[in-house]
Amino acid sequence: MHQILDYRVETLFDPVQTHAAYRVPKLNVDALKAELKTKHGATRFRIVKSGIEGVVIVCFKLKVK
């Protein structure tokens, strides 16, 4: 488990989106995506409803180094 901008990031067993950031407020999705793109090289973003009002899960692909 990692932390990016204080959000818990875990590895997924999915070849399309390899990681997910949990409990991300909808208002902070754009800032998190910008951080992931510029500093971590993330691509293929997908937003998933979490079941909690105003909070989502952001799935994305990270290249293996």
Buried (B, 14 or more C-beta within 10 A) or exposed (E): EEEBBEBEBEEEEEEEBBBBBBEBEEEBBEEBBEBBEEEBEBEEBEBEEEEEEEBBBBBBBBEEE
